[in-house]
Amino acid sequence: MSASDPNSAIYVTDTPKEIKNKVNRYAFSGGQDSIELHRKLGANLDVDVPIKYLNFFLEDDDELERIKTEYKEGRMLTGEVKQRLIKVLSGMVARHQRARAQVTDEVHNLLDLSPYIRKDNEESQMVDVFMAARPLPKMFG
């Protein structure tokens, strides 16, 4: 992934339209060049990027195995696999965006570490303070 290429990854700030565009245009497929050939030979799952993503993000293991089997045997097409991935990623990103929108200045201030850092050696102390055990703020209850 390259920070200079915004199409090289799915970001938690992406819109559903951006996710759809990135998956459809840039996610390399292991499917064949034509529908006829794909139905005959099936997909190469070893190089298929949407399958790699679904391995990580699809929570239903039975559905994942069904998709892999159908796709590998040519009964499921690349577009169908990509559509499922778009749905999974869009839902996950939307949940993150909703949760992030609920982070208020009050919650942000609860996580502020600056009162614990002395000014004489800020960098190393910041790491030490961040890694130290401390009580969790009462953010969720």
C-alpha positions as CSV (number, residue, x, y, z in Angstrom):
1,M,0.0,0.0,0.0
2,S,1.2,3.5,-0.8
3,A,0.3,6.6,1.0
4,S,0.8,8.5,-2.2
5,D,-1.9,6.4,-4.0
6,P,-5.3,6.8,-2.4
7,N,-6.6,3.9,-4.4
8,S,-4.2,1.4,-2.9
9,A,-6.2,0.8,0.2
10,I,-9.6,1.1,1.8
11,Y,-9.6,3.8,4.4
12,V,-12.0,4.2,7.4
13,T,-12.8,7.6,6.0
14,D,-13.9,6.3,2.6
15,T,-17.5,6.7,1.4
16,P,-19.5,3.7,0.2
17,K,-19.1,5.1,-3.4
18,E,-15.3,5.2,-2.9
19,I,-15.2,1.7,-1.6
20,K,-17.3,0.4,-4.5
21,N,-15.0,2.2,-7.0
22,K,-11.8,1.0,-5.4
23,V,-13.0,-2.7,-5.2
24,N,-14.5,-2.7,-8.7
25,R,-11.6,-0.9,-10.4
26,Y,-8.5,-1.8,-8.4
27,A,-9.0,-5.2,-6.6
28,F,-7.2,-7.8,-8.7
29,S,-9.3,-10.7,-9.6
30,G,-8.4,-14.3,-9.9
31,G,-11.3,-14.9,-12.3
32,Q,-10.9,-15.8,-16.0
33,D,-10.9,-13.4,-19.0
34,S,-14.4,-14.4,-20.1
35,I,-17.6,-15.7,-18.5
36,E,-17.4,-18.9,-20.6
37,L,-13.8,-19.6,-19.6
38,H,-14.6,-18.7,-16.0
39,R,-17.5,-21.1,-15.9
40,K,-15.2,-23.8,-17.3
41,L,-12.0,-23.2,-15.3
42,G,-13.1,-21.3,-12.2
43,A,-11.1,-18.7,-10.3
44,N,-7.6,-18.7,-8.9
45,L,-8.2,-17.9,-5.2
46,D,-4.4,-17.6,-4.6
47,V,-4.2,-14.3,-6.4
48,D,-7.7,-13.0,-5.9
49,V,-7.7,-9.8,-3.8
50,P,-11.4,-9.8,-2.9
51,I,-11.1,-13.3,-1.5
52,K,-8.0,-12.2,0.5
53,Y,-10.1,-9.3,2.0
54,L,-13.1,-11.6,2.7
55,N,-10.8,-14.0,4.5
56,F,-10.2,-11.2,7.1
57,F,-13.4,-9.3,7.2
58,L,-16.3,-11.7,6.5
59,E,-17.4,-13.0,9.9
60,D,-19.5,-15.9,8.7
61,D,-17.0,-18.8,8.1
62,D,-19.7,-21.0,6.4
63,E,-20.5,-18.2,3.9
64,L,-16.8,-17.7,3.2
65,E,-16.3,-21.3,2.4
66,R,-19.4,-21.4,0.2
67,I,-18.2,-18.3,-1.7
68,K,-14.7,-19.8,-2.1
69,T,-16.1,-23.1,-3.4
70,E,-18.6,-21.5,-5.8
71,Y,-16.0,-19.0,-7.1
72,K,-13.2,-21.6,-7.5
73,E,-15.6,-23.9,-9.4
74,G,-16.9,-21.2,-11.7
75,R,-20.4,-21.0,-10.4
76,M,-19.9,-17.6,-8.9
77,L,-18.5,-14.7,-11.0
78,T,-15.9,-12.1,-10.0
79,G,-18.5,-9.3,-9.9
80,E,-20.6,-11.3,-7.4
81,V,-17.6,-11.7,-5.1
82,K,-16.7,-8.1,-5.4
83,Q,-20.3,-7.0,-4.6
84,R,-20.2,-9.1,-1.4
85,L,-16.8,-7.6,-0.4
86,I,-18.2,-4.1,-1.0
87,K,-21.1,-4.8,1.2
88,V,-18.9,-6.2,4.0
89,L,-16.4,-3.3,3.8
90,S,-19.0,-0.6,3.5
91,G,-20.8,-1.9,6.6
92,M,-17.6,-2.1,8.6
93,V,-16.5,1.4,7.6
94,A,-19.9,2.8,8.3
95,R,-19.9,1.3,11.8
96,H,-16.5,2.8,12.5
97,Q,-17.6,6.2,11.2
98,R,-20.7,6.2,13.4
99,A,-18.6,5.3,16.5
100,R,-15.9,7.9,15.6
101,A,-18.6,10.6,15.3
102,Q,-19.6,9.9,18.9
103,V,-16.1,10.8,20.2
104,T,-16.6,14.2,21.7
105,D,-14.0,16.7,23.1
106,E,-14.9,15.4,26.5
107,V,-13.9,11.8,25.6
108,H,-10.8,13.1,23.8
109,N,-9.8,15.0,26.8
110,L,-10.1,11.9,29.0
111,L,-7.5,10.3,26.9
112,D,-5.1,13.2,26.9
113,L,-1.7,12.2,28.2
114,S,-0.1,15.7,28.3
115,P,-0.5,16.2,32.1
116,Y,1.7,13.2,32.8
117,I,4.6,14.3,30.7
118,R,7.5,16.4,32.0
119,K,8.8,19.0,29.5
120,D,12.5,18.1,29.9
121,N,12.4,14.8,27.9
122,E,9.0,14.7,26.2
123,E,9.6,12.0,23.5
124,S,10.8,9.1,25.6
125,Q,8.4,10.0,28.4
126,M,5.4,10.1,26.1
127,V,6.1,6.5,25.1
128,D,6.6,5.5,28.7
129,V,3.4,7.2,29.8
130,F,1.5,5.8,26.9
131,M,2.6,2.2,27.6
132,A,2.1,2.5,31.4
133,A,-0.9,0.9,33.1
134,R,-3.6,3.4,34.0
135,P,-7.3,3.3,34.7
136,L,-9.6,3.3,31.8
137,P,-11.9,6.3,31.5
138,K,-15.6,5.6,32.0
139,M,-16.5,6.2,28.3
140,F,-19.1,3.6,27.7
141,G,-21.3,3.5,30.8
